[in-house]
Amino acid sequence: MSAGISIKRLEATDAGVYRALMLRAYSEHDTAFTSTFEERANKPVDWWSRRLQDPTTVTLGAFDAGDSLIGTVRLEAYQRQRERHKIQLTAMYVMKDYAGSGIGRRLLDDALIESRKLNGIELINLTVTADNLPAVRLYSKLGFQTFGRESRAVKATLGYLDKLHMWRPVSADYLVQG
Ligand SMILES: CC(C)(COP(=O)(O)OP(=O)(O)OC[C@H]1O[C@@H](n2cnc3c(N)ncnc32)[C@H](O)[C@@H]1OP(=O)(O)O)[C@@H](O)C(=O)NCCC(=O)NCCS
């Protein structure tokens, strides 16, 4: 279903298209992200470029057959010595027109492959808005388990949102069901 789609690591030169994609994500799915459209729209392209160049992160992009960026996911390393066995998965998004065709799954599969290439990374964690069922189902299918629910984690314009905290080992041997 996701034939013709390629997943590539984004570089500083992708900053313009990455910025446009993420701003679309924040505006289309306000409750799915902790950052807001307004916060991020105020950042110049240079801020996005530095973000993509940060050596403690990996940002992947899904490109369609015409080489347009249509989805993304990001890995951010923890900085403190005793947390360097962990990495955080953030900023996951697939454009609405392409949703439900397996691109999210491919982005996560590749994020897991990338995390295995990083020195000493043993586990990935993430947070997801508790009522974001498409995302929770996708993460669960890829082997992420919920280990906590943070009440009122986010105070959005329309009210508080709970976040689920999920994790999985990066190991390819880890048994995933479904
Ligand atoms: C969540 C999101 C990334 C999923 O990407 P996607 O490309 O549509 O996902 P896939 O097609 O790879 O679907 C994989 C699995 O996810 C789940 N899923 C995806 N869309 C779903 C939906 N609308 N309803 C229920 N489950 C869904 C299913 O379990 C699906 O597996 P299946 O097809 O075998 O049933 C995408 O919908 C999105 O960008 N949402 C808005 C932003 C967001 O919520 N980001 C996550 C922030 S934590």
The ligand as an ORCA input file, in Angstrom:
! r2SCAN-3c Opt
* xyz 0 1
  C      -1.054      8.382     13.922
  C      -0.519      8.462     12.501
  C       0.951      8.849     12.514
  C      -0.686      7.069     11.862
  O      -0.039      7.072     10.591
  P      -0.615      6.189      9.391
  O       0.329      6.264      8.266
  O      -2.008      6.595      9.148
  O      -0.596      4.747     10.079
  P      -0.562      3.334      9.314
  O      -1.345      3.410      8.042
  O       0.856      2.888      9.220
  O      -1.375      2.414     10.331
  C      -0.743      1.483     11.154
  C      -1.676      1.105     12.286
  O      -2.038      2.279     13.021
  C      -3.396      2.174     13.477
  N      -4.207      3.234     12.836
  C      -3.784      4.095     11.884
  N      -4.804      4.939     11.578
  C      -5.853      4.591     12.353
  C      -7.178      5.088     12.519
  N      -7.632      6.159     11.830
  N      -7.970      4.498     13.436
  C      -7.523      3.456     14.164
  N      -6.283      2.926     14.044
  C      -5.471      3.492     13.153
  C      -3.855      0.817     13.073
  O      -3.565     -0.083     14.116
  C      -3.001      0.513     11.856
  O      -2.809     -0.828     11.650
  P      -3.800     -1.643     10.633
  O      -3.792     -0.876      9.346
  O      -3.125     -2.980     10.548
  O      -5.126     -1.647     11.297
  C      -1.327      9.477     11.625
  O      -2.669      9.153     11.688
  C      -1.133     10.914     12.060
  O      -0.231     11.600     11.602
  N      -2.000     11.418     12.969
  C      -1.976     12.808     13.376
  C      -0.737     13.188     14.172
  C      -0.521     12.275     15.348
  O      -1.455     11.869     16.009
  N       0.751     11.986     15.616
  C       1.155     11.179     16.749
  C       1.543     12.067     17.873
  S       2.000     11.095     19.322
*
